[in-house]
Amino acid sequence: MSLASHLDELQRKHGDIERELDDAMNHPSVDDLEIVNLKRRKLALKDEIEKLKAKPTTH
């Protein structure tokens, strides 16, 4: 998998989690622990995206 396609996939997953998190936060019946786990997953993806973007590319 190329770096660009890997980044695209990570960004897609990040967006999916963001939408899931927004939905969860709008439903009072959702457990706070689930919201915390979604936030952690979202942050982990963001960190991985930033790390990959910072990698120097070799041609």
PDB file of N, CA, C and O in Angstrom:
ATOM      1  N   MET A   1       0.859  -1.178   0.000  1.00  0.00           N
ATOM      2  CA  MET A   1       0.000   0.000   0.000  1.00  0.00           C
ATOM      3  C   MET A   1       0.901   1.236   0.000  1.00  0.00           C
ATOM      4  O   MET A   1       1.837   1.329   0.795  1.00  0.00           O
ATOM      5  N   SER A   2       0.618   2.166  -0.879  1.00  0.00           N
ATOM      6  CA  SER A   2       1.426   3.371  -0.950  1.00  0.00           C
ATOM      7  C   SER A   2       1.120   4.269   0.247  1.00  0.00           C
ATOM      8  O   SER A   2       0.082   4.131   0.894  1.00  0.00           O
ATOM      9  N   LEU A   3       2.024   5.170   0.523  1.00  0.00           N
ATOM     10  CA  LEU A   3       1.853   6.091   1.639  1.00  0.00           C
ATOM     11  C   LEU A   3       0.597   6.934   1.454  1.00  0.00           C
ATOM     12  O   LEU A   3      -0.155   7.147   2.405  1.00  0.00           O
ATOM     13  N   ALA A   4       0.369   7.410   0.242  1.00  0.00           N
ATOM     14  CA  ALA A   4      -0.800   8.249  -0.021  1.00  0.00           C
ATOM     15  C   ALA A   4      -2.099   7.485   0.216  1.00  0.00           C
ATOM     16  O   ALA A   4      -3.030   8.023   0.815  1.00  0.00           O
ATOM     17  N   SER A   5      -2.172   6.249  -0.244  1.00  0.00           N
ATOM     18  CA  SER A   5      -3.402   5.477  -0.048  1.00  0.00           C
ATOM     19  C   SER A   5      -3.577   5.095   1.419  1.00  0.00           C
ATOM     20  O   SER A   5      -4.702   5.027   1.914  1.00  0.00           O
ATOM     21  N   HIS A   6      -2.477   4.848   2.108  1.00  0.00           N
ATOM     22  CA  HIS A   6      -2.546   4.563   3.541  1.00  0.00           C
ATOM     23  C   HIS A   6      -3.053   5.789   4.298  1.00  0.00           C
ATOM     24  O   HIS A   6      -3.899   5.664   5.184  1.00  0.00           O
ATOM     25  N   LEU A   7      -2.549   6.961   3.957  1.00  0.00           N
ATOM     26  CA  LEU A   7      -3.021   8.201   4.584  1.00  0.00           C
ATOM     27  C   LEU A   7      -4.500   8.434   4.293  1.00  0.00           C
ATOM     28  O   LEU A   7      -5.256   8.837   5.177  1.00  0.00           O
ATOM     29  N   ASP A   8      -4.908   8.180   3.063  1.00  0.00           N
ATOM     30  CA  ASP A   8      -6.327   8.335   2.698  1.00  0.00           C
ATOM     31  C   ASP A   8      -7.207   7.424   3.546  1.00  0.00           C
ATOM     32  O   ASP A   8      -8.257   7.839   4.036  1.00  0.00           O
ATOM     33  N   GLU A   9      -6.769   6.188   3.713  1.00  0.00           N
ATOM     34  CA  GLU A   9      -7.533   5.231   4.508  1.00  0.00           C
ATOM     35  C   GLU A   9      -7.614   5.671   5.973  1.00  0.00           C
ATOM     36  O   GLU A   9      -8.676   5.586   6.589  1.00  0.00           O
ATOM     37  N   LEU A  10      -6.496   6.140   6.530  1.00  0.00           N
ATOM     38  CA  LEU A  10      -6.496   6.615   7.915  1.00  0.00           C
ATOM     39  C   LEU A  10      -7.410   7.823   8.078  1.00  0.00           C
ATOM     40  O   LEU A  10      -8.135   7.925   9.068  1.00  0.00           O
ATOM     41  N   GLN A  11      -7.380   8.732   7.117  1.00  0.00           N
ATOM     42  CA  GLN A  11      -8.234   9.914   7.184  1.00  0.00           C
ATOM     43  C   GLN A  11      -9.712   9.537   7.059  1.00  0.00           C
ATOM     44  O   GLN A  11     -10.569  10.156   7.691  1.00  0.00           O
ATOM     45  N   ARG A  12     -10.005   8.534   6.251  1.00  0.00           N
ATOM     46  CA  ARG A  12     -11.385   8.053   6.126  1.00  0.00           C
ATOM     47  C   ARG A  12     -11.858   7.470   7.457  1.00  0.00           C
ATOM     48  O   ARG A  12     -12.966   7.757   7.910  1.00  0.00           O
ATOM     49  N   LYS A  13     -11.009   6.652   8.079  1.00  0.00           N
ATOM     50  CA  LYS A  13     -11.353   6.069   9.372  1.00  0.00           C
ATOM     51  C   LYS A  13     -11.531   7.151  10.430  1.00  0.00           C
ATOM     52  O   LYS A  13     -12.431   7.068  11.266  1.00  0.00           O
ATOM     53  N   HIS A  14     -10.669   8.168  10.393  1.00  0.00           N
ATOM     54  CA  HIS A  14     -10.762   9.280  11.342  1.00  0.00           C
ATOM     55  C   HIS A  14     -12.109   9.983  11.185  1.00  0.00           C
ATOM     56  O   HIS A  14     -12.764  10.301  12.177  1.00  0.00           O
ATOM     57  N   GLY A  15     -12.515  10.221   9.961  1.00  0.00           N
ATOM     58  CA  GLY A  15     -13.805  10.855   9.695  1.00  0.00           C
ATOM     59  C   GLY A  15     -14.969   9.989  10.150  1.00  0.00           C
ATOM     60  O   GLY A  15     -15.955  10.493  10.688  1.00  0.00           O
ATOM     61  N   ASP A  16     -14.849   8.675   9.930  1.00  0.00           N
ATOM     62  CA  ASP A  16     -15.903   7.750  10.370  1.00  0.00           C
ATOM     63  C   ASP A  16     -16.059   7.802  11.886  1.00  0.00           C
ATOM     64  O   ASP A  16     -17.177   7.855  12.400  1.00  0.00           O
ATOM     65  N   ILE A  17     -14.942   7.787  12.594  1.00  0.00           N
ATOM     66  CA  ILE A  17     -14.994   7.838  14.056  1.00  0.00           C
ATOM     67  C   ILE A  17     -15.543   9.182  14.514  1.00  0.00           C
ATOM     68  O   ILE A  17     -16.296   9.245  15.485  1.00  0.00           O
ATOM     69  N   GLU A  18     -15.173  10.252  13.827  1.00  0.00           N
ATOM     70  CA  GLU A  18     -15.682  11.578  14.195  1.00  0.00           C
ATOM     71  C   GLU A  18     -17.211  11.619  14.080  1.00  0.00           C
ATOM     72  O   GLU A  18     -17.884  12.155  14.960  1.00  0.00           O
ATOM     73  N   ARG A  19     -17.755  11.061  13.010  1.00  0.00           N
ATOM     74  CA  ARG A  19     -19.211  11.015  12.845  1.00  0.00           C
ATOM     75  C   ARG A  19     -19.855  10.126  13.912  1.00  0.00           C
ATOM     76  O   ARG A  19     -20.903  10.465  14.461  1.00  0.00           O
ATOM     77  N   GLU A  20     -19.227   8.996  14.197  1.00  0.00           N
ATOM     78  CA  GLU A  20     -19.739   8.097  15.228  1.00  0.00           C
ATOM     79  C   GLU A  20     -19.721   8.781  16.597  1.00  0.00           C
ATOM     80  O   GLU A  20     -20.650   8.623  17.390  1.00  0.00           O
ATOM     81  N   LEU A  21     -18.674   9.529  16.863  1.00  0.00           N
ATOM     82  CA  LEU A  21     -18.552  10.263  18.117  1.00  0.00           C
ATOM     83  C   LEU A  21     -19.618  11.345  18.222  1.00  0.00           C
ATOM     84  O   LEU A  21     -20.230  11.512  19.278  1.00  0.00           O
ATOM     85  N   ASP A  22     -19.845  12.074  17.144  1.00  0.00           N
ATOM     86  CA  ASP A  22     -20.894  13.102  17.135  1.00  0.00           C
ATOM     87  C   ASP A  22     -22.264  12.483  17.425  1.00  0.00           C
ATOM     88  O   ASP A  22     -23.051  13.021  18.205  1.00  0.00           O
ATOM     89  N   ASP A  23     -22.532  11.346  16.784  1.00  0.00           N
ATOM     90  CA  ASP A  23     -23.798  10.656  17.024  1.00  0.00           C
ATOM     91  C   ASP A  23     -23.918  10.226  18.483  1.00  0.00           C
ATOM     92  O   ASP A  23     -24.963  10.404  19.108  1.00  0.00           O
ATOM     93  N   ALA A  24     -22.844   9.662  19.016  1.00  0.00           N
ATOM     94  CA  ALA A  24     -22.862   9.172  20.398  1.00  0.00           C
ATOM     95  C   ALA A  24     -23.088  10.315  21.381  1.00  0.00           C
ATOM     96  O   ALA A  24     -23.804  10.158  22.370  1.00  0.00           O
ATOM     97  N   MET A  25     -22.481  11.452  21.108  1.00  0.00           N
ATOM     98  CA  MET A  25     -22.601  12.578  22.029  1.00  0.00           C
ATOM     99  C   MET A  25     -23.998  13.211  21.968  1.00  0.00           C
ATOM    100  O   MET A  25     -24.400  13.910  22.898  1.00  0.00           O
ATOM    101  N   ASN A  26     -24.723  12.974  20.898  1.00  0.00           N
ATOM    102  CA  ASN A  26     -26.077  13.505  20.757  1.00  0.00           C
ATOM    103  C   ASN A  26     -27.141  12.573  21.329  1.00  0.00           C
ATOM    104  O   ASN A  26     -28.324  12.912  21.330  1.00  0.00           O
ATOM    105  N   HIS A  27     -26.736  11.414  21.809  1.00  0.00           N
ATOM    106  CA  HIS A  27     -27.670  10.458  22.406  1.00  0.00           C
ATOM    107  C   HIS A  27     -27.316  10.285  23.880  1.00  0.00           C
ATOM    108  O   HIS A  27     -26.276   9.711  24.200  1.00  0.00           O
ATOM    109  N   PRO A  28     -28.155  10.766  24.765  1.00  0.00           N
ATOM    110  CA  PRO A  28     -27.853  10.697  26.199  1.00  0.00           C
ATOM    111  C   PRO A  28     -27.749   9.274  26.738  1.00  0.00           C
ATOM    112  O   PRO A  28     -27.204   9.065  27.821  1.00  0.00           O
ATOM    113  N   SER A  29     -28.263   8.299  26.000  1.00  0.00           N
ATOM    114  CA  SER A  29     -28.212   6.921  26.485  1.00  0.00           C
ATOM    115  C   SER A  29     -26.850   6.263  26.267  1.00  0.00           C
ATOM    116  O   SER A  29     -26.611   5.163  26.766  1.00  0.00           O
ATOM    117  N   VAL A  30     -25.957   6.920  25.532  1.00  0.00           N
ATOM    118  CA  VAL A  30     -24.648   6.339  25.245  1.00  0.00           C
ATOM    119  C   VAL A  30     -23.755   6.464  26.472  1.00  0.00           C
ATOM    120  O   VAL A  30     -23.691   7.509  27.119  1.00  0.00           O
ATOM    121  N   ASP A  31     -23.074   5.375  26.768  1.00  0.00           N
ATOM    122  CA  ASP A  31     -22.186   5.295  27.914  1.00  0.00           C
ATOM    123  C   ASP A  31     -20.985   6.232  27.739  1.00  0.00           C
ATOM    124  O   ASP A  31     -20.409   6.326  26.655  1.00  0.00           O
ATOM    125  N   ASP A  32     -20.625   6.917  28.818  1.00  0.00           N
ATOM    126  CA  ASP A  32     -19.473   7.824  28.777  1.00  0.00           C
ATOM    127  C   ASP A  32     -18.192   7.092  28.398  1.00  0.00           C
ATOM    128  O   ASP A  32     -17.332   7.658  27.723  1.00  0.00           O
ATOM    129  N   LEU A  33     -18.058   5.845  28.824  1.00  0.00           N
ATOM    130  CA  LEU A  33     -16.865   5.067  28.503  1.00  0.00           C
ATOM    131  C   LEU A  33     -16.742   4.844  26.998  1.00  0.00           C
ATOM    132  O   LEU A  33     -15.638   4.853  26.453  1.00  0.00           O
ATOM    133  N   GLU A  34     -17.870   4.645  26.332  1.00  0.00           N
ATOM    134  CA  GLU A  34     -17.853   4.475  24.881  1.00  0.00           C
ATOM    135  C   GLU A  34     -17.363   5.759  24.204  1.00  0.00           C
ATOM    136  O   GLU A  34     -16.592   5.705  23.246  1.00  0.00           O
ATOM    137  N   ILE A  35     -17.808   6.893  24.698  1.00  0.00           N
ATOM    138  CA  ILE A  35     -17.374   8.181  24.144  1.00  0.00           C
ATOM    139  C   ILE A  35     -15.872   8.362  24.349  1.00  0.00           C
ATOM    140  O   ILE A  35     -15.169   8.810  23.442  1.00  0.00           O
ATOM    141  N   VAL A  36     -15.384   8.019  25.530  1.00  0.00           N
ATOM    142  CA  VAL A  36     -13.946   8.127  25.816  1.00  0.00           C
ATOM    143  C   VAL A  36     -13.159   7.223  24.868  1.00  0.00           C
ATOM    144  O   VAL A  36     -12.126   7.632  24.339  1.00  0.00           O
ATOM    145  N   ASN A  37     -13.643   5.995  24.651  1.00  0.00           N
ATOM    146  CA  ASN A  37     -12.946   5.073  23.743  1.00  0.00           C
ATOM    147  C   ASN A  37     -12.932   5.597  22.316  1.00  0.00           C
ATOM    148  O   ASN A  37     -11.921   5.470  21.625  1.00  0.00           O
ATOM    149  N   LEU A  38     -14.029   6.179  21.865  1.00  0.00           N
ATOM    150  CA  LEU A  38     -14.069   6.760  20.521  1.00  0.00           C
ATOM    151  C   LEU A  38     -13.075   7.912  20.402  1.00  0.00           C
ATOM    152  O   LEU A  38     -12.387   8.038  19.389  1.00  0.00           O
ATOM    153  N   LYS A  39     -12.998   8.750  21.432  1.00  0.00           N
ATOM    154  CA  LYS A  39     -12.063   9.872  21.413  1.00  0.00           C
ATOM    155  C   LYS A  39     -10.621   9.377  21.371  1.00  0.00           C
ATOM    156  O   LYS A  39      -9.785   9.955  20.677  1.00  0.00           O
ATOM    157  N   ARG A  40     -10.327   8.313  22.109  1.00  0.00           N
ATOM    158  CA  ARG A  40      -8.967   7.745  22.098  1.00  0.00           C
ATOM    159  C   ARG A  40      -8.610   7.192  20.723  1.00  0.00           C
ATOM    160  O   ARG A  40      -7.507   7.410  20.225  1.00  0.00           O
ATOM    161  N   ARG A  41      -9.556   6.470  20.113  1.00  0.00           N
ATOM    162  CA  ARG A  41      -9.307   5.915  18.777  1.00  0.00           C
ATOM    163  C   ARG A  41      -9.089   7.036  17.768  1.00  0.00           C
ATOM    164  O   ARG A  41      -8.200   6.952  16.921  1.00  0.00           O
ATOM    165  N   LYS A  42      -9.896   8.076  17.860  1.00  0.00           N
ATOM    166  CA  LYS A  42      -9.778   9.210  16.950  1.00  0.00           C
ATOM    167  C   LYS A  42      -8.418   9.889  17.115  1.00  0.00           C
ATOM    168  O   LYS A  42      -7.768  10.231  16.127  1.00  0.00           O
ATOM    169  N   LEU A  43      -7.992  10.083  18.353  1.00  0.00           N
ATOM    170  CA  LEU A  43      -6.702  10.714  18.616  1.00  0.00           C
ATOM    171  C   LEU A  43      -5.547   9.843  18.134  1.00  0.00           C
ATOM    172  O   LEU A  43      -4.570  10.353  17.585  1.00  0.00           O
ATOM    173  N   ALA A  44      -5.654   8.534  18.337  1.00  0.00           N
ATOM    174  CA  ALA A  44      -4.598   7.631  17.878  1.00  0.00           C
ATOM    175  C   ALA A  44      -4.460   7.691  16.356  1.00  0.00           C
ATOM    176  O   ALA A  44      -3.346   7.691  15.831  1.00  0.00           O
ATOM    177  N   LEU A  45      -5.579   7.740  15.659  1.00  0.00           N
ATOM    178  CA  LEU A  45      -5.523   7.864  14.197  1.00  0.00           C
ATOM    179  C   LEU A  45      -4.913   9.196  13.784  1.00  0.00           C
ATOM    180  O   LEU A  45      -4.104   9.255  12.858  1.00  0.00           O
ATOM    181  N   LYS A  46      -5.302  10.258  14.469  1.00  0.00           N
ATOM    182  CA  LYS A  46      -4.749  11.580  14.149  1.00  0.00           C
ATOM    183  C   LYS A  46      -3.240  11.583  14.359  1.00  0.00           C
ATOM    184  O   LYS A  46      -2.498  12.118  13.535  1.00  0.00           O
ATOM    185  N   ASP A  47      -2.786  10.990  15.455  1.00  0.00           N
ATOM    186  CA  ASP A  47      -1.342  10.921  15.722  1.00  0.00           C
ATOM    187  C   ASP A  47      -0.616  10.142  14.636  1.00  0.00           C
ATOM    188  O   ASP A  47       0.458  10.546  14.189  1.00  0.00           O
ATOM    189  N   GLU A  48      -1.207   9.013  14.208  1.00  0.00           N
ATOM    190  CA  GLU A  48      -0.576   8.214  13.161  1.00  0.00           C
ATOM    191  C   GLU A  48      -0.532   8.983  11.842  1.00  0.00           C
ATOM    192  O   GLU A  48       0.469   8.930  11.128  1.00  0.00           O
ATOM    193  N   ILE A  49      -1.613   9.697  11.514  1.00  0.00           N
ATOM    194  CA  ILE A  49      -1.656  10.507  10.295  1.00  0.00           C
ATOM    195  C   ILE A  49      -0.557  11.562  10.323  1.00  0.00           C
ATOM    196  O   ILE A  49       0.174  11.734   9.348  1.00  0.00           O
ATOM    197  N   GLU A  50      -0.446  12.265  11.443  1.00  0.00           N
ATOM    198  CA  GLU A  50       0.573  13.316  11.561  1.00  0.00           C
ATOM    199  C   GLU A  50       1.981  12.744  11.476  1.00  0.00           C
ATOM    200  O   GLU A  50       2.866  13.351  10.873  1.00  0.00           O
ATOM    201  N   LYS A  51       2.189  11.580  12.077  1.00  0.00           N
ATOM    202  CA  LYS A  51       3.510  10.946  12.032  1.00  0.00           C
ATOM    203  C   LYS A  51       3.882  10.579  10.600  1.00  0.00           C
ATOM    204  O   LYS A  51       5.018  10.787  10.176  1.00  0.00           O
ATOM    205  N   LEU A  52       2.921  10.032   9.856  1.00  0.00           N
ATOM    206  CA  LEU A  52       3.187   9.660   8.473  1.00  0.00           C
ATOM    207  C   LEU A  52       3.414  10.865   7.589  1.00  0.00           C
ATOM    208  O   LEU A  52       4.248  10.828   6.685  1.00  0.00           O
ATOM    209  N   LYS A  53       2.671  11.944   7.845  1.00  0.00           N
ATOM    210  CA  LYS A  53       2.853  13.167   7.056  1.00  0.00           C
ATOM    211  C   LYS A  53       4.222  13.789   7.309  1.00  0.00           C
ATOM    212  O   LYS A  53       4.783  14.435   6.424  1.00  0.00           O
ATOM    213  N   ALA A  54       4.756  13.599   8.498  1.00  0.00           N
ATOM    214  CA  ALA A  54       6.035  14.190   8.858  1.00  0.00           C
ATOM    215  C   ALA A  54       7.215  13.377   8.334  1.00  0.00           C
ATOM    216  O   ALA A  54       8.341  13.874   8.304  1.00  0.00           O
ATOM    217  N   LYS A  55       6.972  12.144   7.925  1.00  0.00           N
ATOM    218  CA  LYS A  55       8.038  11.288   7.403  1.00  0.00           C
ATOM    219  C   LYS A  55       8.582  11.871   6.113  1.00  0.00           C
ATOM    220  O   LYS A  55       7.818  12.263   5.231  1.00  0.00           O
ATOM    221  N   PRO A  56       9.897  11.927   6.003  1.00  0.00           N
ATOM    222  CA  PRO A  56      10.456  12.388   4.730  1.00  0.00           C
ATOM    223  C   PRO A  56      10.229  11.324   3.658  1.00  0.00           C
ATOM    224  O   PRO A  56      10.404  10.132   3.907  1.00  0.00           O
ATOM    225  N   THR A  57       9.847  11.759   2.495  1.00  0.00           N
ATOM    226  CA  THR A  57       9.616  10.832   1.386  1.00  0.00           C
ATOM    227  C   THR A  57      10.903  10.612   0.618  1.00  0.00           C
ATOM    228  O   THR A  57      11.688  11.538   0.414  1.00  0.00           O
ATOM    229  N   THR A  58      11.108   9.388   0.201  1.00  0.00           N
ATOM    230  CA  THR A  58      12.287   9.072  -0.598  1.00  0.00           C
ATOM    231  C   THR A  58      11.838   8.691  -1.987  1.00  0.00           C
ATOM    232  O   THR A  58      10.875   7.939  -2.140  1.00  0.00           O
ATOM    233  N   HIS A  59      12.504   9.184  -2.988  1.00  0.00           N
ATOM    234  CA  HIS A  59      12.133   8.895  -4.384  1.00  0.00           C
ATOM    235  C   HIS A  59      13.198   8.095  -5.045  1.00  0.00           C
ATOM    236  O   HIS A  59      13.072   7.751  -6.221  1.00  0.00           O
TER     237      HIS A  59
END
